[in-house]
């Protein structure tokens, strides 16, 4: 029995990139002939336990906008947990009655969950595997929430105690190994790259052949940028690049979609509002539903994703799956995706470089058509392959532990 940790995702209304990965891996793993038990650490019961119906229902709920990213526990669930703990006294019933053969957590687990892991690990005979998303809090601390930056070194130390760590990109893998080497920690667990799937990013009812057609050659064109408004997503540079082009007389509309991360995204929001008040053609929609997002991709000529650092970079793949060229960074995880075609990769830290690349796509129809064809020909990784790769590696680690 493989325990699948959803301690945060099952108690949050948000659907961040981390939680999307957790949900898609859950669906793909449940489709395999492997007994999977979804679990959570219940801080009120002081125990690990299987998810209850209300938590499973939360996993199946449709995405919606929310300002709450933290965990949410209804009062009834809190009281029920405290009652269980009071009646039992010794918080070990679930662990004592099961014999898990493995454990996997796709989440960036909290300190409270981490403190509960050692007791759980003592009950597990098979491999314990964690998913490492990225080292953004370590490499770009000024652009990450302060609480995430403060916890991150401890989190990396906790990952060192697992039997294996999955990374979604080669860049994330190397970041983790480099940190462990710098910290002087010997005998690190193996870190294996298993690419995430991207087949959840498009509506299956929309034929691929029909994508990439609207707004492809009739001015004014629409340039789309999808991604949360936060410091590392680099919207300020994008806005400066657009202002350069507008001053030069280029005619296009910038369409921004993404929830606001207030701690690091406020300067970008202020600049968006200033440009809008100045008459610049900018539309900012915040969070949108999946159907509205599909329409936004259909209506744009190309996308720009100027993020400085990613663990994987789903918006780049999302653009490619809609047969839309994407302008993104040549570095890190986005560079790994861009190398397969359909993208242009300027220095996204430079507004001038970004503006020049955008101008090429605005003016050159042949270039857009070539990149569109490249995008259509990309072979996208699937979640079923990611899940199978995880299971196969877990079996490898299990055999190694038994020898």
N, C-alpha and C positions, 0 to 999 in steps of 0.2 A: 504494500500500500504506500503510494507516494503522497506525502502531505504537501499541499500547495498553499502557501501563506498569502492571504489576502486581508491582512489585518487592517490596512489603511483603505484600500480600494472599496472594501465592502461597507465602509462607514463614512464615505465621502460622497458628496453630491457633485464634486468637480470631476472633469474628465481631462486631466493633463496628459501629456505624452507618456509619462510613466504609467498612468492608469490605463491608457489605451493599450499599451503593450501587455499589461497584466491581464486585461480582459480578453484580448485576442489570443494570447498564449493559453489561457484557460479554455477557450472554446476549442482550439486546435488539439490540446492534450486530451480533452474529454472525448474527442472523436477517435482517439487511438484505443486499441484494446489493452488498456492499462488502468488498474483501479486507482482512481484519484479521489482524495478526500480534501476538500477545501477547508482550511482552518483559519482561525484567528486567535490572537492572544486577547483574552477578555480581562482587562485590567481590574474590573470590578469583582469578578470571580477569582482573580488571581490564578488563572489556568488557561491552558490551550484547549480549544474545543472545536468541533466541526461547526461550520456556519449554520445558523438557524434560518428559518424560512424568510424572515424579514430582511436578513442580510443577503440571501440569495436573490430575493426580489429586487433589492437595490442594485445588484450587479446587472440585472436584465433591464433596468430602467433606461429609457431613452435619454441621451445627453441633453442637458439644458444649461442655460446660463446660471451662474451662481457666484457670489462673492466669497463663499466659504470654501477654503481648500483643506482645512483641517478635518480631523475625524469628528463625526457626529454620532452620539449615542443617545437615543431617546431615554427619557427618565424611567420608563418602564423597564428597559433593558438594564439600566444601571441598578435599579432596585432588585431585579431578578438575579443579577450577578452577585450582588452583595448577600442576598439570601442564600444562594448556593454556597458561597464561601463560608457564611456563618454556620450553616447546617453541617458542612463537611469538615471544616476545621483544617484538614490536610488537603491542600489544593493539588491533588495528583490523580484524580479519578480517571480522566480520559487517557492520560499517558500510561497509567497502570493497566488499563484494559485493552490496549492496542499494542501492536508490534509493527511500527512503521518501518518500511524498507528504504525510505529515502525522504528527503526534504528539499523543497525548492521555494525560494522567495524571489519574485520579480520586482519587489518594491525597494525603495530607499527607506529601510526600516528606521523607526524612531529609537531613541535611547531606551524608552520604556520597553519596547519590544525586544531590543538587543539584550537587556538584562534578563529576559525570560528565555533566551535561546539556549544557554548552557544546560539547563535542566532538561529541556526538550531533546537536545543532542545526545544526552546520556541514554535516552530510550530508543534511539534510532540506530539500527545496525548497518544501514546502507549509507550512501554518500549524501553529504549536505552541500547543496549548490545554491549560489546566489547569482543574481543578474546585476552587473555593474553597468550603469547607463552612461555616465560621463564624469569628467573631473572639472566641470565648469566652476564649481565653488572653490576649487583649489587654484585653478589657472587664471580665473577672472574674478577674484574676490570682490573687487570694487563694483562689479555688476551683478552680484548675487545677494540674496537676502542675508542679513548679518547672522541670523540664527543658523542658517544652513552652513555658512562659512565657519562658524564657531564649532559646529558639531562634526564637520567633515573629516578631520584627522582621526577622530575616534572611530568614525564609521569605517574608514579604510583599515584601521587596525582590526576591527571586528570582522571584516571580510577575510582577513588573513587566517582566521580560524576555520573557514569553510574548507571542504575537500576540493572544491572546484568553483571557478567563477566564470560565468558567461559574459562576454562583451559583444555588443551589437556591431561594433566597428573596430578595425585595426587600430585606429587612433585612440579609442577609449582603452583598448587593451594595453597599448604601450604606455599610456598615461598612468595606469594603475601599477604596472611593473616598474616604471621609473620611480614612482613614489616609494614603493616598498624598498627598492634598492637604495634610494637616498636615505630612507629612515633606518637602514641597516638591518632589516628583518630578513633572516635567513629562512631557507626552505619554504618559499611561498607556494601556495597551491597553484595548480595549472590554471591559466586563464586562456580560454578558447573562444575564438570569434565564431559566433553563429548568427548570421545576419537575420534581422527581423523580417517578418513578412510585410507586404504592403498592399495585399489584395483587399484589405478593408477600406481602402481610401477612395474607391470609386463605387458608384451605384452599378450593379450588374445589369440593370435594365437600360443603361446608356451604351449603345454600341461604340466600340473604340473608333471605328472608321468614321463616325460622325463627329468626333471631337476635334477641336482645333480649327473649325471652319468659321464660326461667327467672329466678327470684328477683326478678321485677319488682314483685310486690305482697305477698309473704308475709314478714312479719318473722320473725327478724331479717334485715335486708338485708345484702348484702356489698358493700363499696366496694373497688374494685380500683385499685392503683397499679402500673404497669409502667414500670420504668426503673432503670438502674444506681444503686446507692447511692453517691452522691458529692455533694460540697458544692453544686454548682450545681443539682442536681435538687431541692434544697430540702425534703428529707424531714423535717428538724427542725421546720419550720413546719407541715407536714401533721400530724405527730405531736402537736404542741401543739394544733392545731385539733381533732383527734379527742379529745384529753383534755378539752378544753372541753366538747365534746358529751357525752362519757361522764359527766362530772360533773353535767351537766344532766339525766341520766337517759335519753339517747337510746340505743337498742339497735341496734347494727350491728357487723359484723365488718370489720376492715381487713385486706385481703390484699395483701401486698407481694411483687413479683417483680422480681428484678434482681440482677446480679452486684455484688459489693462492690469499690469502688475504694478501697483501703485508705488511700491518701495523704490523701484528703479526705472519705471516707465513714465513718471510724471513729466520730465523735461520733454520727451517726445510728444506727449499729449498736448502740452502747452504750445509747442511749435506747430503741430497740426492745426490747432485752433487759430493761431496767428496767421498762418498761410490761408486758411479758409476765410478769415475775416478780410484778408487782403485780396480776395477774389480768385485765388488759385483753385483750379478744378480738382479738389480732393474730396473723396467720400470715405468716411470712417464709420464702419458698421459695428465695431465691437464683436461680440459673439453672434454667430448666425447659425441657423439650423442646417442640417446636411443638405436638404434640397436647395436652400438659398446658396450654399457654398458651391454646389454643382453648377448652378446658374452663373455664379461669378466666374468660375473657370471657363464656362462656355462663352462668356461675353468678352473675355480678355484676349489681347493679342499675344502677350507673353507675361511671365511672372518675374519678380525680383525677390530674392530671399537673401538679404545682406547679413545674415547672422554671422557673428564672429567665431562662434564655437558651438558645436552640436555633438551629441552622443551618436546620433544617427541622421537626423535631418529629414523627417517625414514630408515636410512641404515640398522639398525638391522632387521626391518621388511622386508626390501627389500631382504636381505640375506635369511631370513626364507622362503619367498615366492618363492625363487628359490631353495628351499630345500638344502641350504648350511648352515652348522653349523657356528655360529658366536661367536667370542670371544669379550666380551664387559664388561663394568663396572657393578658391582652389585648395584651401587648406583643410585638414582634418577630415571628419566624416562626410561633410558635404562634398569635398574634393573627391573622395572615394566614389561617391555616387555620380558626380558630374563626369568623371573620366569615361563612363560608358557611352556618352553622347547625348545630344539634345540640350546641352548647356553651354553658356559662355561664362568664363571665370576670371573677371578682373580683380584688382586689389580692392576689396569691398571696404577697406579702411579709408580709402581715398575717394572723396566725393567727385573729384575730377575724373578719375579712372572709371568710376561707376557711371557717371554721366556719359562719357564717351561710348561705353559699351551699350548703354540703353539707346543712345542716339543711332548707333548702327542698326539695332533692331527696329527702331521706329521708321527709319528711312529705307531700309534694304528688305524688300519683300522676298527676294530670292533667298536671303540668309534666313529669314523666318521660316520659309517653306522647307529649307534643307534641315534646319534644326527640328522642325515639326516631324519630318520623316524619320529622323534619328530617334526622336522620342517614341514614335509609334513602334519602332523596331526593338525597343528595349525589352528584355526578358526580366520581368519583375519577380523578385523573391516572394515566396508564399509562406503563410504562417504554418501550413501543414509541414513544410520542409523544416522550418525552425523548430517546431515541436518534435518532429522525428529526430532531428539532430540532437536535441536536448536529451531525449530518451536513450538514444544510442550511446551518448557520452556517459550518461548516468550508469548504464550497464557496464561500460568500460571501467569506470571508477569502482563500481561494485566488485567486479572481478579482481581488480588490483588490490582492493582492501582485503579480499578473502585469501589472497596468496601470501 
